[in-house]
Amino acid sequence: QVQLVESGGGLVQPGGSLRLSCAASGFTFNIFTMNWYRQAPGKERELVAGISGTGRITKYADSVKGRFTISRDNAKNMVYLQMNSLKPEDSAVYYCNVVRNGYNSWGQGTQVTVSS
């Protein structure tokens, strides 16, 4: 029922920028906090950013504060992650996430590679 589809990943040089998008469907989008997670090879999946249903409250991992910005457009059922000043350690598969009725829903992921 819940469907999350990420896009926007790719290869970028250190210091560059990317904007990830997540298209959501199958639930009442505007009442749920939306999250971005990432997972690099050999590492645990980690929460990168979250945004409340209204978009008025955001949270970020310490490692990305000041560089990444999460936003949402409730009229379009979209959530975004603007990533600036990218570092090689940001390389990972990035996933869109929502928790609804105690269950996690995930997108398919989009690969971000930061390399020169």
URNOR-V806088 format. One line per field, one symbol per residue. ss: DSSP state (H for helix, E for strand, C for the rest). phi: phi as a letter, one per 40 degrees, with the letter a starting at -180 (. if undefined). psi: psi as a letter, one per 30 degrees, with the letter a starting at -180 (. if undefined). A space follows every 50 residues. Layout:
# URNOR-V806088
ss: ???
phi: ???
psi: ???
This chain:
# URNOR-V806088
ss: CCEEEEECCEEECCCCCEEEEEEEECCCHHHCCEEEEEECCCCCCEEEEE ECCCCCCEEECCCCCCCEEEEEECCCCEEEEEECCCCHHHCEEEEEEEEE CCEEEECCCEEEEECC
phi: .cbbbcahcicacdgcbabcbbcbagacdcbbcbbbbaacdgbccbccaa acdcgcbbaacdcbdgbbbcaabccbfbbbbcbbfcbdcccacbbcaabb fgbcbbccgbcbbbac
psi: ekkkjllflakklkfalljkkjkklgljefgkkklkllklkgllkkkell klefgfkllkkeffkfekkklljffghkkljkjlhkleffklkkkkkkkk hgkkkkaflkkkkjk.
